[in-house]
Amino acid sequence: MFAMGSYLRTEARFGVIRGVWKTAVGYAGGKYATPSVSDTRDHIEAVRVEYDPVTISYGQLLDMFLGWGSSLGDPCFPRYASCIFIKNDFEKRMAQAATDRYRLRPEASPPTRIAAYRTFYMGPNRFQKYFLRSLPWLMQDLKHFYSDEKSFIRSTLAMRLNGIVGQLLPPAHLPENFELYDLSEDILCTLKKYLVS
């Protein structure tokens, strides 16, 4: 689990990484229950990342995350702090080694915190795959793929599309071909035109 500024943009960044299969935005790191958009309490906006360790390692994810510039975290707003949440000793050692290496770089930004994972509170549905939801024409065509909100939020296709839209990356940067997702020709053509423009 990673935090770096707004969880909307962080989720989009992870969404186009080969080997990452699922993401969700929410709140982590605090002691108080029931964080919300208007009051995160003592929690940080975070992104839960599920990945295939055969395709990408935890160390590679850490290096990518730190390379994005953890200075995007804002010390004046604790909810936007830069943080790596760890679940076990292995993750702790890896995160510590990665942050130590990163601090040696001349362009290194202020240190990223390492904190124990406690609880992850899912953010509101309207913020899951936020950039994709901003395209009603695409959301309408995708409706037949998903039986409910949960299946949409856990979808690799939705995550990939959200990443492309949020990062404004051309289709060539996708980890897989669009054709793998069985999208209609209309969606493919419109999406490619949107991304090229």
C-alpha positions, 0 to 999 in steps of 0.5 A: 500500500502506497500514499503520495499526495492525492490518491486519485493520481497515484491510482492512475500511475499504478494502473498502467504498470505491467504486473499490477492487476488491481488497485483501490483508493482509500484511507490508511495509517490512522488510529480513528475509525470512519475516515471520510472525504471531508474528514480523513481524521488521522489517516492518509489517502492511500492506494492498495495495490495487488500485483503478480510477483512473477511479473514485477517485484515488490522492490521494483514497485518501491523504486517506481513509487520513489522515482515518481517524486515523493515530494508530491506528498504535502507536509502541510496537509497530513492526508497527502503525506508520502508513505509506504505501508508495510505488512511484514518484516520482509516489506519493512526491510525492502522499504527501508533499503529503497528509501535509504538508496533514494535519499542518496540521490542528489534530486531526492525529495523529503523522506517518505515515511514507512508505517505499519499497515493497520486497516485500509478503509475503502474510499467512496465508489465515486473516487474509485477509477475516478478518471475513467468515471469522468468519461460517460461515453466510455462508462456507458459502453463498459456497463455490460462487463460488470454486474455491480460496483465491486466487480468494476472497482476490482477490474483490471480493465477499469484500472488500465483505462483509468490509468491511461485517462489519468496519465494521458498515456498513448495506447502504446504504453499499455502493458497489454493490448486493448484486444485482450479485453474484448472491447468493441471496435467502437470503443477501441476506435473512440478511445484511441482517438481520445488518447491521441488527441 
